[in-house]
Amino acid sequence: MDRASGKRGDREQFQKMFAAASRREFDCLLFWSLDRLSREGTVKTLNHLERLNGYGMNYRSFTEQYLDSTRMFKGAVIGILAAVAKQERVRLSERTIAGLERAKAQGHVGGRPEAEDADPKLVAKIGRLRSEGQSIRAIAAAVGKSANTVLRLLKSDHVVA
């Protein structure tokens, strides 16, 4: 029995259930309601149901009779859920674009603050540490930046090794 929140798909018992399904250790997954199976959103939930389907497993919701892959309307239910998932993806994309446009209109600049990262003293220190044979991680720890930032600066024209 899974007692963890359905908000995350990486919960231990949930993953064990999928492993057992892949080995066909059961015939049908019975869950109380779809939101008790997963609360990760329509797209991920649909993917979970499709994964079960791919293993040849049936599923049923105890409280939602229409969510029953053992009945003749199995394809219709998946089709409806797929349509809802597609709409959710479209709405998410629209909200993201609208948010970025609103931020841009308010004068916010997106992306990495490269001008700040390219501080001449920081760049010189990174170059010196690298020429001394320091690893990227060691340099990152020494300068208080991420390993990705150090790599990016090393690959750019800022650092002369």
Phi and psi in radians as a Rosetta constraint file:
Dihedral C 1 N 2 CA 2 C 2 CIRCULARHARMONIC -1.660 0.35
Dihedral N 2 CA 2 C 2 N 3 CIRCULARHARMONIC 2.109 0.35
Dihedral C 2 N 3 CA 3 C 3 CIRCULARHARMONIC -1.911 0.35
Dihedral N 3 CA 3 C 3 N 4 CIRCULARHARMONIC -0.017 0.35
Dihedral C 3 N 4 CA 4 C 4 CIRCULARHARMONIC -1.374 0.35
Dihedral N 4 CA 4 C 4 N 5 CIRCULARHARMONIC 2.860 0.35
Dihedral C 4 N 5 CA 5 C 5 CIRCULARHARMONIC -1.150 0.35
Dihedral N 5 CA 5 C 5 N 6 CIRCULARHARMONIC 2.463 0.35
Dihedral C 5 N 6 CA 6 C 6 CIRCULARHARMONIC -1.315 0.35
Dihedral N 6 CA 6 C 6 N 7 CIRCULARHARMONIC 0.081 0.35
Dihedral C 6 N 7 CA 7 C 7 CIRCULARHARMONIC -1.214 0.35
Dihedral N 7 CA 7 C 7 N 8 CIRCULARHARMONIC -0.413 0.35
Dihedral C 7 N 8 CA 8 C 8 CIRCULARHARMONIC -2.163 0.35
Dihedral N 8 CA 8 C 8 N 9 CIRCULARHARMONIC 2.395 0.35
Dihedral C 8 N 9 CA 9 C 9 CIRCULARHARMONIC -1.510 0.35
Dihedral N 9 CA 9 C 9 N 10 CIRCULARHARMONIC -0.124 0.35
Dihedral C 9 N 10 CA 10 C 10 CIRCULARHARMONIC -1.643 0.35
Dihedral N 10 CA 10 C 10 N 11 CIRCULARHARMONIC 0.234 0.35
Dihedral C 10 N 11 CA 11 C 11 CIRCULARHARMONIC -1.172 0.35
Dihedral N 11 CA 11 C 11 N 12 CIRCULARHARMONIC 2.556 0.35
Dihedral C 11 N 12 CA 12 C 12 CIRCULARHARMONIC -1.011 0.35
Dihedral N 12 CA 12 C 12 N 13 CIRCULARHARMONIC -0.930 0.35
Dihedral C 12 N 13 CA 13 C 13 CIRCULARHARMONIC -1.163 0.35
Dihedral N 13 CA 13 C 13 N 14 CIRCULARHARMONIC -0.560 0.35
Dihedral C 13 N 14 CA 14 C 14 CIRCULARHARMONIC -1.115 0.35
Dihedral N 14 CA 14 C 14 N 15 CIRCULARHARMONIC -0.780 0.35
Dihedral C 14 N 15 CA 15 C 15 CIRCULARHARMONIC -1.193 0.35
Dihedral N 15 CA 15 C 15 N 16 CIRCULARHARMONIC -0.630 0.35
Dihedral C 15 N 16 CA 16 C 16 CIRCULARHARMONIC -1.115 0.35
Dihedral N 16 CA 16 C 16 N 17 CIRCULARHARMONIC -0.643 0.35
Dihedral C 16 N 17 CA 17 C 17 CIRCULARHARMONIC -1.084 0.35
Dihedral N 17 CA 17 C 17 N 18 CIRCULARHARMONIC -0.767 0.35
Dihedral C 17 N 18 CA 18 C 18 CIRCULARHARMONIC -1.145 0.35
Dihedral N 18 CA 18 C 18 N 19 CIRCULARHARMONIC -0.661 0.35
Dihedral C 18 N 19 CA 19 C 19 CIRCULARHARMONIC -1.102 0.35
Dihedral N 19 CA 19 C 19 N 20 CIRCULARHARMONIC -0.744 0.35
Dihedral C 19 N 20 CA 20 C 20 CIRCULARHARMONIC -1.150 0.35
Dihedral N 20 CA 20 C 20 N 21 CIRCULARHARMONIC -0.655 0.35
Dihedral C 20 N 21 CA 21 C 21 CIRCULARHARMONIC -1.115 0.35
Dihedral N 21 CA 21 C 21 N 22 CIRCULARHARMONIC -0.705 0.35
Dihedral C 21 N 22 CA 22 C 22 CIRCULARHARMONIC -1.151 0.35
Dihedral N 22 CA 22 C 22 N 23 CIRCULARHARMONIC -0.451 0.35
Dihedral C 22 N 23 CA 23 C 23 CIRCULARHARMONIC -1.620 0.35
Dihedral N 23 CA 23 C 23 N 24 CIRCULARHARMONIC 0.059 0.35
Dihedral C 23 N 24 CA 24 C 24 CIRCULARHARMONIC 0.970 0.35
Dihedral N 24 CA 24 C 24 N 25 CIRCULARHARMONIC 0.805 0.35
Dihedral C 24 N 25 CA 25 C 25 CIRCULARHARMONIC -1.420 0.35
Dihedral N 25 CA 25 C 25 N 26 CIRCULARHARMONIC -0.133 0.35
Dihedral C 25 N 26 CA 26 C 26 CIRCULARHARMONIC -2.588 0.35
Dihedral N 26 CA 26 C 26 N 27 CIRCULARHARMONIC 2.914 0.35
Dihedral C 26 N 27 CA 27 C 27 CIRCULARHARMONIC -1.778 0.35
Dihedral N 27 CA 27 C 27 N 28 CIRCULARHARMONIC -0.536 0.35
Dihedral C 27 N 28 CA 28 C 28 CIRCULARHARMONIC -2.572 0.35
Dihedral N 28 CA 28 C 28 N 29 CIRCULARHARMONIC 2.334 0.35
Dihedral C 28 N 29 CA 29 C 29 CIRCULARHARMONIC -1.642 0.35
Dihedral N 29 CA 29 C 29 N 30 CIRCULARHARMONIC 2.128 0.35
Dihedral C 29 N 30 CA 30 C 30 CIRCULARHARMONIC -1.859 0.35
Dihedral N 30 CA 30 C 30 N 31 CIRCULARHARMONIC 2.119 0.35
Dihedral C 30 N 31 CA 31 C 31 CIRCULARHARMONIC -2.164 0.35
Dihedral N 31 CA 31 C 31 N 32 CIRCULARHARMONIC 2.684 0.35
Dihedral C 31 N 32 CA 32 C 32 CIRCULARHARMONIC -1.059 0.35
Dihedral N 32 CA 32 C 32 N 33 CIRCULARHARMONIC -0.939 0.35
Dihedral C 32 N 33 CA 33 C 33 CIRCULARHARMONIC -2.693 0.35
Dihedral N 33 CA 33 C 33 N 34 CIRCULARHARMONIC 2.827 0.35
Dihedral C 33 N 34 CA 34 C 34 CIRCULARHARMONIC -1.009 0.35
Dihedral N 34 CA 34 C 34 N 35 CIRCULARHARMONIC -0.647 0.35
Dihedral C 34 N 35 CA 35 C 35 CIRCULARHARMONIC -1.270 0.35
Dihedral N 35 CA 35 C 35 N 36 CIRCULARHARMONIC -0.228 0.35
Dihedral C 35 N 36 CA 36 C 36 CIRCULARHARMONIC -1.510 0.35
Dihedral N 36 CA 36 C 36 N 37 CIRCULARHARMONIC -0.418 0.35
Dihedral C 36 N 37 CA 37 C 37 CIRCULARHARMONIC -1.291 0.35
Dihedral N 37 CA 37 C 37 N 38 CIRCULARHARMONIC -0.846 0.35
Dihedral C 37 N 38 CA 38 C 38 CIRCULARHARMONIC -2.723 0.35
Dihedral N 38 CA 38 C 38 N 39 CIRCULARHARMONIC 2.424 0.35
Dihedral C 38 N 39 CA 39 C 39 CIRCULARHARMONIC -2.098 0.35
Dihedral N 39 CA 39 C 39 N 40 CIRCULARHARMONIC 0.547 0.35
Dihedral C 39 N 40 CA 40 C 40 CIRCULARHARMONIC -1.531 0.35
Dihedral N 40 CA 40 C 40 N 41 CIRCULARHARMONIC 0.027 0.35
Dihedral C 40 N 41 CA 41 C 41 CIRCULARHARMONIC 1.865 0.35
Dihedral N 41 CA 41 C 41 N 42 CIRCULARHARMONIC 2.852 0.35
Dihedral C 41 N 42 CA 42 C 42 CIRCULARHARMONIC -1.079 0.35
Dihedral N 42 CA 42 C 42 N 43 CIRCULARHARMONIC -0.754 0.35
Dihedral C 42 N 43 CA 43 C 43 CIRCULARHARMONIC -1.089 0.35
Dihedral N 43 CA 43 C 43 N 44 CIRCULARHARMONIC -0.902 0.35
Dihedral C 43 N 44 CA 44 C 44 CIRCULARHARMONIC -1.166 0.35
Dihedral N 44 CA 44 C 44 N 45 CIRCULARHARMONIC -0.663 0.35
Dihedral C 44 N 45 CA 45 C 45 CIRCULARHARMONIC -1.105 0.35
Dihedral N 45 CA 45 C 45 N 46 CIRCULARHARMONIC -0.768 0.35
Dihedral C 45 N 46 CA 46 C 46 CIRCULARHARMONIC -1.050 0.35
Dihedral N 46 CA 46 C 46 N 47 CIRCULARHARMONIC -0.715 0.35
Dihedral C 46 N 47 CA 47 C 47 CIRCULARHARMONIC -1.078 0.35
Dihedral N 47 CA 47 C 47 N 48 CIRCULARHARMONIC -0.661 0.35
Dihedral C 47 N 48 CA 48 C 48 CIRCULARHARMONIC -1.104 0.35
Dihedral N 48 CA 48 C 48 N 49 CIRCULARHARMONIC -0.775 0.35
Dihedral C 48 N 49 CA 49 C 49 CIRCULARHARMONIC -1.137 0.35
Dihedral N 49 CA 49 C 49 N 50 CIRCULARHARMONIC -0.695 0.35
Dihedral C 49 N 50 CA 50 C 50 CIRCULARHARMONIC -1.136 0.35
Dihedral N 50 CA 50 C 50 N 51 CIRCULARHARMONIC -0.637 0.35
Dihedral C 50 N 51 CA 51 C 51 CIRCULARHARMONIC -1.104 0.35
Dihedral N 51 CA 51 C 51 N 52 CIRCULARHARMONIC -0.783 0.35
Dihedral C 51 N 52 CA 52 C 52 CIRCULARHARMONIC -1.043 0.35
Dihedral N 52 CA 52 C 52 N 53 CIRCULARHARMONIC -0.783 0.35
Dihedral C 52 N 53 CA 53 C 53 CIRCULARHARMONIC -1.019 0.35
Dihedral N 53 CA 53 C 53 N 54 CIRCULARHARMONIC -0.725 0.35
Dihedral C 53 N 54 CA 54 C 54 CIRCULARHARMONIC -1.099 0.35
Dihedral N 54 CA 54 C 54 N 55 CIRCULARHARMONIC -0.518 0.35
Dihedral C 54 N 55 CA 55 C 55 CIRCULARHARMONIC -1.433 0.35
Dihedral N 55 CA 55 C 55 N 56 CIRCULARHARMONIC -0.031 0.35
Dihedral C 55 N 56 CA 56 C 56 CIRCULARHARMONIC 1.398 0.35
Dihedral N 56 CA 56 C 56 N 57 CIRCULARHARMONIC 0.332 0.35
Dihedral C 56 N 57 CA 57 C 57 CIRCULARHARMONIC -1.647 0.35
Dihedral N 57 CA 57 C 57 N 58 CIRCULARHARMONIC 2.532 0.35
Dihedral C 57 N 58 CA 58 C 58 CIRCULARHARMONIC -1.619 0.35
Dihedral N 58 CA 58 C 58 N 59 CIRCULARHARMONIC 2.842 0.35
Dihedral C 58 N 59 CA 59 C 59 CIRCULARHARMONIC -2.551 0.35
Dihedral N 59 CA 59 C 59 N 60 CIRCULARHARMONIC 2.685 0.35
Dihedral C 59 N 60 CA 60 C 60 CIRCULARHARMONIC -2.561 0.35
Dihedral N 60 CA 60 C 60 N 61 CIRCULARHARMONIC 2.488 0.35
Dihedral C 60 N 61 CA 61 C 61 CIRCULARHARMONIC -1.682 0.35
Dihedral N 61 CA 61 C 61 N 62 CIRCULARHARMONIC 2.285 0.35
Dihedral C 61 N 62 CA 62 C 62 CIRCULARHARMONIC -1.167 0.35
Dihedral N 62 CA 62 C 62 N 63 CIRCULARHARMONIC -0.641 0.35
Dihedral C 62 N 63 CA 63 C 63 CIRCULARHARMONIC -1.780 0.35
Dihedral N 63 CA 63 C 63 N 64 CIRCULARHARMONIC -0.200 0.35
Dihedral C 63 N 64 CA 64 C 64 CIRCULARHARMONIC -2.112 0.35
Dihedral N 64 CA 64 C 64 N 65 CIRCULARHARMONIC 1.612 0.35
Dihedral C 64 N 65 CA 65 C 65 CIRCULARHARMONIC -1.019 0.35
Dihedral N 65 CA 65 C 65 N 66 CIRCULARHARMONIC -0.492 0.35
Dihedral C 65 N 66 CA 66 C 66 CIRCULARHARMONIC -1.225 0.35
Dihedral N 66 CA 66 C 66 N 67 CIRCULARHARMONIC -0.348 0.35
Dihedral C 66 N 67 CA 67 C 67 CIRCULARHARMONIC -1.603 0.35
Dihedral N 67 CA 67 C 67 N 68 CIRCULARHARMONIC 1.408 0.35
Dihedral C 67 N 68 CA 68 C 68 CIRCULARHARMONIC -2.582 0.35
Dihedral N 68 CA 68 C 68 N 69 CIRCULARHARMONIC 1.841 0.35
Dihedral C 68 N 69 CA 69 C 69 CIRCULARHARMONIC -1.377 0.35
Dihedral N 69 CA 69 C 69 N 70 CIRCULARHARMONIC -0.012 0.35
Dihedral C 69 N 70 CA 70 C 70 CIRCULARHARMONIC -1.568 0.35
Dihedral N 70 CA 70 C 70 N 71 CIRCULARHARMONIC -0.104 0.35
Dihedral C 70 N 71 CA 71 C 71 CIRCULARHARMONIC -1.816 0.35
Dihedral N 71 CA 71 C 71 N 72 CIRCULARHARMONIC 3.038 0.35
Dihedral C 71 N 72 CA 72 C 72 CIRCULARHARMONIC -1.253 0.35
Dihedral N 72 CA 72 C 72 N 73 CIRCULARHARMONIC -0.295 0.35
Dihedral C 72 N 73 CA 73 C 73 CIRCULARHARMONIC -1.666 0.35
Dihedral N 73 CA 73 C 73 N 74 CIRCULARHARMONIC 0.367 0.35
Dihedral C 73 N 74 CA 74 C 74 CIRCULARHARMONIC -0.925 0.35
Dihedral N 74 CA 74 C 74 N 75 CIRCULARHARMONIC -0.864 0.35
Dihedral C 74 N 75 CA 75 C 75 CIRCULARHARMONIC -1.097 0.35
Dihedral N 75 CA 75 C 75 N 76 CIRCULARHARMONIC -0.629 0.35
Dihedral C 75 N 76 CA 76 C 76 CIRCULARHARMONIC -1.163 0.35
Dihedral N 76 CA 76 C 76 N 77 CIRCULARHARMONIC -0.723 0.35
Dihedral C 76 N 77 CA 77 C 77 CIRCULARHARMONIC -1.105 0.35
Dihedral N 77 CA 77 C 77 N 78 CIRCULARHARMONIC -0.804 0.35
Dihedral C 77 N 78 CA 78 C 78 CIRCULARHARMONIC -1.092 0.35
Dihedral N 78 CA 78 C 78 N 79 CIRCULARHARMONIC -0.710 0.35
Dihedral C 78 N 79 CA 79 C 79 CIRCULARHARMONIC -1.063 0.35
Dihedral N 79 CA 79 C 79 N 80 CIRCULARHARMONIC -0.769 0.35
Dihedral C 79 N 80 CA 80 C 80 CIRCULARHARMONIC -1.135 0.35
Dihedral N 80 CA 80 C 80 N 81 CIRCULARHARMONIC -0.796 0.35
Dihedral C 80 N 81 CA 81 C 81 CIRCULARHARMONIC -1.092 0.35
Dihedral N 81 CA 81 C 81 N 82 CIRCULARHARMONIC -0.658 0.35
Dihedral C 81 N 82 CA 82 C 82 CIRCULARHARMONIC -1.126 0.35
Dihedral N 82 CA 82 C 82 N 83 CIRCULARHARMONIC -0.714 0.35
Dihedral C 82 N 83 CA 83 C 83 CIRCULARHARMONIC -1.121 0.35
Dihedral N 83 CA 83 C 83 N 84 CIRCULARHARMONIC -0.735 0.35
Dihedral C 83 N 84 CA 84 C 84 CIRCULARHARMONIC -1.114 0.35
Dihedral N 84 CA 84 C 84 N 85 CIRCULARHARMONIC -0.726 0.35
Dihedral C 84 N 85 CA 85 C 85 CIRCULARHARMONIC -1.098 0.35
Dihedral N 85 CA 85 C 85 N 86 CIRCULARHARMONIC -0.719 0.35
Dihedral C 85 N 86 CA 86 C 86 CIRCULARHARMONIC -1.091 0.35
Dihedral N 86 CA 86 C 86 N 87 CIRCULARHARMONIC -0.772 0.35
Dihedral C 86 N 87 CA 87 C 87 CIRCULARHARMONIC -1.081 0.35
Dihedral N 87 CA 87 C 87 N 88 CIRCULARHARMONIC -0.679 0.35
Dihedral C 87 N 88 CA 88 C 88 CIRCULARHARMONIC -1.112 0.35
Dihedral N 88 CA 88 C 88 N 89 CIRCULARHARMONIC -0.722 0.35
Dihedral C 88 N 89 CA 89 C 89 CIRCULARHARMONIC -1.100 0.35
Dihedral N 89 CA 89 C 89 N 90 CIRCULARHARMONIC -0.742 0.35
Dihedral C 89 N 90 CA 90 C 90 CIRCULARHARMONIC -1.095 0.35
Dihedral N 90 CA 90 C 90 N 91 CIRCULARHARMONIC -0.805 0.35
Dihedral C 90 N 91 CA 91 C 91 CIRCULARHARMONIC -1.101 0.35
Dihedral N 91 CA 91 C 91 N 92 CIRCULARHARMONIC -0.707 0.35
Dihedral C 91 N 92 CA 92 C 92 CIRCULARHARMONIC -1.089 0.35
Dihedral N 92 CA 92 C 92 N 93 CIRCULARHARMONIC -0.773 0.35
Dihedral C 92 N 93 CA 93 C 93 CIRCULARHARMONIC -1.080 0.35
Dihedral N 93 CA 93 C 93 N 94 CIRCULARHARMONIC -0.782 0.35
Dihedral C 93 N 94 CA 94 C 94 CIRCULARHARMONIC -1.080 0.35
Dihedral N 94 CA 94 C 94 N 95 CIRCULARHARMONIC -0.741 0.35
Dihedral C 94 N 95 CA 95 C 95 CIRCULARHARMONIC -1.141 0.35
Dihedral N 95 CA 95 C 95 N 96 CIRCULARHARMONIC -0.680 0.35
Dihedral C 95 N 96 CA 96 C 96 CIRCULARHARMONIC -1.118 0.35
Dihedral N 96 CA 96 C 96 N 97 CIRCULARHARMONIC -0.833 0.35
Dihedral C 96 N 97 CA 97 C 97 CIRCULARHARMONIC -1.077 0.35
Dihedral N 97 CA 97 C 97 N 98 CIRCULARHARMONIC -0.765 0.35
Dihedral C 97 N 98 CA 98 C 98 CIRCULARHARMONIC -1.091 0.35
Dihedral N 98 CA 98 C 98 N 99 CIRCULARHARMONIC -0.703 0.35
Dihedral C 98 N 99 CA 99 C 99 CIRCULARHARMONIC -1.135 0.35
Dihedral N 99 CA 99 C 99 N 100 CIRCULARHARMONIC -0.731 0.35
Dihedral C 99 N 100 CA 100 C 100 CIRCULARHARMONIC -1.137 0.35
Dihedral N 100 CA 100 C 100 N 101 CIRCULARHARMONIC -0.722 0.35
Dihedral C 100 N 101 CA 101 C 101 CIRCULARHARMONIC -1.130 0.35
Dihedral N 101 CA 101 C 101 N 102 CIRCULARHARMONIC -0.708 0.35
Dihedral C 101 N 102 CA 102 C 102 CIRCULARHARMONIC -1.118 0.35
Dihedral N 102 CA 102 C 102 N 103 CIRCULARHARMONIC -0.754 0.35
Dihedral C 102 N 103 CA 103 C 103 CIRCULARHARMONIC -1.106 0.35
Dihedral N 103 CA 103 C 103 N 104 CIRCULARHARMONIC -0.721 0.35
Dihedral C 103 N 104 CA 104 C 104 CIRCULARHARMONIC -1.101 0.35
Dihedral N 104 CA 104 C 104 N 105 CIRCULARHARMONIC -0.742 0.35
Dihedral C 104 N 105 CA 105 C 105 CIRCULARHARMONIC -1.111 0.35
Dihedral N 105 CA 105 C 105 N 106 CIRCULARHARMONIC -0.493 0.35
Dihedral C 105 N 106 CA 106 C 106 CIRCULARHARMONIC -1.519 0.35
Dihedral N 106 CA 106 C 106 N 107 CIRCULARHARMONIC 0.063 0.35
Dihedral C 106 N 107 CA 107 C 107 CIRCULARHARMONIC 1.614 0.35
Dihedral N 107 CA 107 C 107 N 108 CIRCULARHARMONIC 0.088 0.35
Dihedral C 107 N 108 CA 108 C 108 CIRCULARHARMONIC -1.335 0.35
Dihedral N 108 CA 108 C 108 N 109 CIRCULARHARMONIC 2.417 0.35
Dihedral C 108 N 109 CA 109 C 109 CIRCULARHARMONIC -1.877 0.35
Dihedral N 109 CA 109 C 109 N 110 CIRCULARHARMONIC 2.196 0.35
Dihedral C 109 N 110 CA 110 C 110 CIRCULARHARMONIC -1.505 0.35
Dihedral N 110 CA 110 C 110 N 111 CIRCULARHARMONIC 3.060 0.35
Dihedral C 110 N 111 CA 111 C 111 CIRCULARHARMONIC 1.619 0.35
Dihedral N 111 CA 111 C 111 N 112 CIRCULARHARMONIC -3.027 0.35
Dihedral C 111 N 112 CA 112 C 112 CIRCULARHARMONIC -1.394 0.35
Dihedral N 112 CA 112 C 112 N 113 CIRCULARHARMONIC 2.533 0.35
Dihedral C 112 N 113 CA 113 C 113 CIRCULARHARMONIC -1.404 0.35
Dihedral N 113 CA 113 C 113 N 114 CIRCULARHARMONIC 1.249 0.35
Dihedral C 113 N 114 CA 114 C 114 CIRCULARHARMONIC -1.129 0.35
Dihedral N 114 CA 114 C 114 N 115 CIRCULARHARMONIC -0.615 0.35
Dihedral C 114 N 115 CA 115 C 115 CIRCULARHARMONIC -1.073 0.35
Dihedral N 115 CA 115 C 115 N 116 CIRCULARHARMONIC -0.657 0.35
Dihedral C 115 N 116 CA 116 C 116 CIRCULARHARMONIC -1.195 0.35
Dihedral N 116 CA 116 C 116 N 117 CIRCULARHARMONIC -0.713 0.35
Dihedral C 116 N 117 CA 117 C 117 CIRCULARHARMONIC -1.161 0.35
Dihedral N 117 CA 117 C 117 N 118 CIRCULARHARMONIC -0.499 0.35
Dihedral C 117 N 118 CA 118 C 118 CIRCULARHARMONIC -1.508 0.35
Dihedral N 118 CA 118 C 118 N 119 CIRCULARHARMONIC 0.452 0.35
Dihedral C 118 N 119 CA 119 C 119 CIRCULARHARMONIC -0.964 0.35
Dihedral N 119 CA 119 C 119 N 120 CIRCULARHARMONIC 2.210 0.35
Dihedral C 119 N 120 CA 120 C 120 CIRCULARHARMONIC -0.973 0.35
Dihedral N 120 CA 120 C 120 N 121 CIRCULARHARMONIC -0.658 0.35
Dihedral C 120 N 121 CA 121 C 121 CIRCULARHARMONIC -1.175 0.35
Dihedral N 121 CA 121 C 121 N 122 CIRCULARHARMONIC -0.716 0.35
Dihedral C 121 N 122 CA 122 C 122 CIRCULARHARMONIC -1.113 0.35
Dihedral N 122 CA 122 C 122 N 123 CIRCULARHARMONIC -0.801 0.35
Dihedral C 122 N 123 CA 123 C 123 CIRCULARHARMONIC -1.066 0.35
Dihedral N 123 CA 123 C 123 N 124 CIRCULARHARMONIC -0.767 0.35
Dihedral C 123 N 124 CA 124 C 124 CIRCULARHARMONIC -1.103 0.35
Dihedral N 124 CA 124 C 124 N 125 CIRCULARHARMONIC -0.743 0.35
Dihedral C 124 N 125 CA 125 C 125 CIRCULARHARMONIC -1.130 0.35
Dihedral N 125 CA 125 C 125 N 126 CIRCULARHARMONIC -0.733 0.35
Dihedral C 125 N 126 CA 126 C 126 CIRCULARHARMONIC -1.078 0.35
Dihedral N 126 CA 126 C 126 N 127 CIRCULARHARMONIC -0.790 0.35
Dihedral C 126 N 127 CA 127 C 127 CIRCULARHARMONIC -1.057 0.35
Dihedral N 127 CA 127 C 127 N 128 CIRCULARHARMONIC -0.753 0.35
Dihedral C 127 N 128 CA 128 C 128 CIRCULARHARMONIC -1.132 0.35
Dihedral N 128 CA 128 C 128 N 129 CIRCULARHARMONIC -0.819 0.35
Dihedral C 128 N 129 CA 129 C 129 CIRCULARHARMONIC -1.092 0.35
Dihedral N 129 CA 129 C 129 N 130 CIRCULARHARMONIC -0.655 0.35
Dihedral C 129 N 130 CA 130 C 130 CIRCULARHARMONIC -1.205 0.35
Dihedral N 130 CA 130 C 130 N 131 CIRCULARHARMONIC -0.702 0.35
Dihedral C 130 N 131 CA 131 C 131 CIRCULARHARMONIC -1.175 0.35
Dihedral N 131 CA 131 C 131 N 132 CIRCULARHARMONIC -0.385 0.35
Dihedral C 131 N 132 CA 132 C 132 CIRCULARHARMONIC -1.436 0.35
Dihedral N 132 CA 132 C 132 N 133 CIRCULARHARMONIC -0.019 0.35
Dihedral C 132 N 133 CA 133 C 133 CIRCULARHARMONIC 1.589 0.35
Dihedral N 133 CA 133 C 133 N 134 CIRCULARHARMONIC 0.205 0.35
Dihedral C 133 N 134 CA 134 C 134 CIRCULARHARMONIC -1.194 0.35
Dihedral N 134 CA 134 C 134 N 135 CIRCULARHARMONIC 2.569 0.35
Dihedral C 134 N 135 CA 135 C 135 CIRCULARHARMONIC -1.310 0.35
Dihedral N 135 CA 135 C 135 N 136 CIRCULARHARMONIC 2.827 0.35
Dihedral C 135 N 136 CA 136 C 136 CIRCULARHARMONIC -1.027 0.35
Dihedral N 136 CA 136 C 136 N 137 CIRCULARHARMONIC -0.778 0.35
Dihedral C 136 N 137 CA 137 C 137 CIRCULARHARMONIC -1.117 0.35
Dihedral N 137 CA 137 C 137 N 138 CIRCULARHARMONIC -0.703 0.35
Dihedral C 137 N 138 CA 138 C 138 CIRCULARHARMONIC -1.137 0.35
Dihedral N 138 CA 138 C 138 N 139 CIRCULARHARMONIC -0.719 0.35
Dihedral C 138 N 139 CA 139 C 139 CIRCULARHARMONIC -1.107 0.35
Dihedral N 139 CA 139 C 139 N 140 CIRCULARHARMONIC -0.793 0.35
Dihedral C 139 N 140 CA 140 C 140 CIRCULARHARMONIC -1.002 0.35
Dihedral N 140 CA 140 C 140 N 141 CIRCULARHARMONIC -0.761 0.35
Dihedral C 140 N 141 CA 141 C 141 CIRCULARHARMONIC -1.145 0.35
Dihedral N 141 CA 141 C 141 N 142 CIRCULARHARMONIC -0.682 0.35
Dihedral C 141 N 142 CA 142 C 142 CIRCULARHARMONIC -1.199 0.35
Dihedral N 142 CA 142 C 142 N 143 CIRCULARHARMONIC -0.605 0.35
Dihedral C 142 N 143 CA 143 C 143 CIRCULARHARMONIC -1.742 0.35
Dihedral N 143 CA 143 C 143 N 144 CIRCULARHARMONIC -0.069 0.35
Dihedral C 143 N 144 CA 144 C 144 CIRCULARHARMONIC 1.286 0.35
Dihedral N 144 CA 144 C 144 N 145 CIRCULARHARMONIC 0.523 0.35
Dihedral C 144 N 145 CA 145 C 145 CIRCULARHARMONIC -2.143 0.35
Dihedral N 145 CA 145 C 145 N 146 CIRCULARHARMONIC 2.926 0.35
Dihedral C 145 N 146 CA 146 C 146 CIRCULARHARMONIC -1.323 0.35
Dihedral N 146 CA 146 C 146 N 147 CIRCULARHARMONIC 2.776 0.35
Dihedral C 146 N 147 CA 147 C 147 CIRCULARHARMONIC -1.070 0.35
Dihedral N 147 CA 147 C 147 N 148 CIRCULARHARMONIC -0.630 0.35
Dihedral C 147 N 148 CA 148 C 148 CIRCULARHARMONIC -1.119 0.35
Dihedral N 148 CA 148 C 148 N 149 CIRCULARHARMONIC -0.694 0.35
Dihedral C 148 N 149 CA 149 C 149 CIRCULARHARMONIC -1.134 0.35
Dihedral N 149 CA 149 C 149 N 150 CIRCULARHARMONIC -0.761 0.35
Dihedral C 149 N 150 CA 150 C 150 CIRCULARHARMONIC -1.065 0.35
Dihedral N 150 CA 150 C 150 N 151 CIRCULARHARMONIC -0.794 0.35
Dihedral C 150 N 151 CA 151 C 151 CIRCULARHARMONIC -1.057 0.35
Dihedral N 151 CA 151 C 151 N 152 CIRCULARHARMONIC -0.776 0.35
Dihedral C 151 N 152 CA 152 C 152 CIRCULARHARMONIC -1.069 0.35
Dihedral N 152 CA 152 C 152 N 153 CIRCULARHARMONIC -0.741 0.35
Dihedral C 152 N 153 CA 153 C 153 CIRCULARHARMONIC -1.202 0.35
Dihedral N 153 CA 153 C 153 N 154 CIRCULARHARMONIC -0.630 0.35
Dihedral C 153 N 154 CA 154 C 154 CIRCULARHARMONIC -1.154 0.35
Dihedral N 154 CA 154 C 154 N 155 CIRCULARHARMONIC -0.615 0.35
Dihedral C 154 N 155 CA 155 C 155 CIRCULARHARMONIC -1.394 0.35
Dihedral N 155 CA 155 C 155 N 156 CIRCULARHARMONIC -0.343 0.35
Dihedral C 155 N 156 CA 156 C 156 CIRCULARHARMONIC -1.436 0.35
Dihedral N 156 CA 156 C 156 N 157 CIRCULARHARMONIC -3.136 0.35
Dihedral C 156 N 157 CA 157 C 157 CIRCULARHARMONIC -1.427 0.35
Dihedral N 157 CA 157 C 157 N 158 CIRCULARHARMONIC -0.004 0.35
Dihedral C 157 N 158 CA 158 C 158 CIRCULARHARMONIC -1.236 0.35
Dihedral N 158 CA 158 C 158 N 159 CIRCULARHARMONIC -0.691 0.35
Dihedral C 158 N 159 CA 159 C 159 CIRCULARHARMONIC -1.728 0.35
Dihedral N 159 CA 159 C 159 N 160 CIRCULARHARMONIC 2.238 0.35
Dihedral C 159 N 160 CA 160 C 160 CIRCULARHARMONIC -1.886 0.35
Dihedral N 160 CA 160 C 160 N 161 CIRCULARHARMONIC 1.951 0.35
